[in-house]
Amino acid sequence: MEQGWVRRGDGDESMNPSFDWKKALWTLLRVACGIVVLVASQDKLGDAAKFTHVVEGYHILPLSLVPLAAVVIPWLEFFTGVCLVLGLQWRGAALVFCALMAVYTFSLSWNLLYGVEMNCGCFSMDSTEKTTWWTVVRDLVFLVMGLGALLAPSNFAQLDSLFCKKNDE
């Protein structure tokens, strides 16, 4: 019996390949991470002036770099999300996702420890959304998801497989 085929109870081989649930789970994790940053970028894209105030509230960048970060971060999130959802250079995109989540988690924790009340700007730049320790926990969960996507041995639905030839020699 060839690998990937299932055997029926009556001894006949089925012509249906077995479904790889692990690969499906890794793919779902990768796509979920992509959707997270795509959704997070939507409120920030096109409103750099408002996002500038959010970035400034993190107190981690020199004021001279805040406007640049307010323009770059939403587009970085957007293209990272697109790459993760489509499976295009997904390992690099997963690494960027993990880096973003690590920076967000560290920055939010730092500000909470020092009693800074702020809006994280994560999914909405609405000033009524305040950062709490639950925000940090959520970002840690996202970071763990991103690490899972980064370390996944393989995935379904990858555009990479269309553009890259594998050497089977």
N, C-alpha and C positions, 0 to 999 in steps of 0.2 A: 504494500500500500504506500503510495507516494505521500510525502509530507504535505499537510494542508488539506487532505481529503479526510472525510469522516466515514466511519464504518457504521452501517445500520445494524440493527439487532439480528436481522436474518442472514447476515454474512455478506450481503452485496454491498459494494462500494457505491456511495452516493456521488453524483456528479456535482454536488454543491460543496465548494470549499468552506472550511470552517471559518467562522468570523473571528477576527483578532480583536478581542475586547480591550486588551491592554493598549493596543495601537489606537483604538477608538477613544479611549480615555485620555491618552496623551494628546490626541488631536483636539478633543473637546477642551482640554485645559489650555492649549495654545490659543484656540479661537476665543475662549472666554477672556483670557488676558488681553487679546487684541480688542475685543469689544469694550473692556474696561477703559482702556486708554482712548479709544475712539470716542466713547461717550464723554469721558472727562475733557477731551479737547474741544468739544463742540461749543461750549459756553465761552471758551477763551478765544477761539479763532475769530478774528475780526474785531475784537475789542481789547486791543493791547493796552490802551490807556487805563481801562478799568482793572485789567489784570496786573498792571504795573503796581497798583496799590496793594494787591494781594501778595505779590512777590516781595515787595518792600516790607510787608508785615512779618515775613519769615525771619528777618534780621540776620541773614547769613551771607548776603552779598554786599559788596561796596555799592553805594548809591549810584556810582557811575555805570555799573553793570546791570542794574535792575531793568532799565528799558530794553536792553538787548535780550535779557532772559525772558522778559514778558512777550517778546516776539518769537523767540526761538523755541521755548518750552512747548507751547501749544502745537506748533508744527512738528516738533520731535515726537510728541505723543501721537499726533495724527498719523504720521508715516510709520511709526512703530506699530500702531494698531492695524494699519492696512497690511503691512508685511506679515504680522502674526495671523491675521484672519485668512489671508491668501496663501500663506505658507511660502512666501518669497523671502529668501535669506532669513528664515525664521529663527535660526540659532542666534544670529547677530541681533535680531529684533528682540528676542527673549532676553539677551544680555542687557540691552538698553532698557527694557522694561524693568528688569531686576535692579539696575542702577537707579532708575527713577524712583522705584518704590523704596529702596534703601535710603536715598537722600530725603525723600518725603518723610519716611518714618523717623529718621534721625532728627530732622528739623522740627517736626511736630513735637516729638518727645522733649527736645531741648527747650522749646518755647513753653510747653506745659510745665516742665520742671521749674522754670523761672517765673511762672505765673503770668505769662503773656497771653492775653485774650486775643484771639485772632480767628479769622475765617481762613480755612485751608485752601479754598478755591478749588477743591477737588472735582466736584461735579456741578457746582454752582458757585458763582461769585456773589451770590446773595449775601449781604452783610449780616443777616440774622442767623446764618448757619455758623455756629461756633465750634471750634476744635475741642474735642474731649479725648479721654483715653480710649474710648471706643473707636475713635477715628484712627488712632495708632494701631489698635488691634486689627481693624479692617485692613489697613495698609500692610501689616505684617502677614495677614492671610493672603493678600495679593502677592506679596513678595514670595511666600512659600509656593503659591501657584506658579509664579514666574520661574522659580527654580525648578519646579517639576517640568515645565515646558522646556526650559533650557537643557535639562539633563535627559530629556526623553530620548530613548534609543531610535525611535522612528515615529512617523506620523502618516496619516492619510491626507489626501487633498493638499498636496504641496505643489506650488508652481515651480519650485526648484527642480523637481523631477522632469519638467518639460524642457528646461534650459540647460541642465547639466547632464552630461553623459557619464555614466559610471564605467570604470574600467573593470570588466569581469574576467580579466586574464589571470 
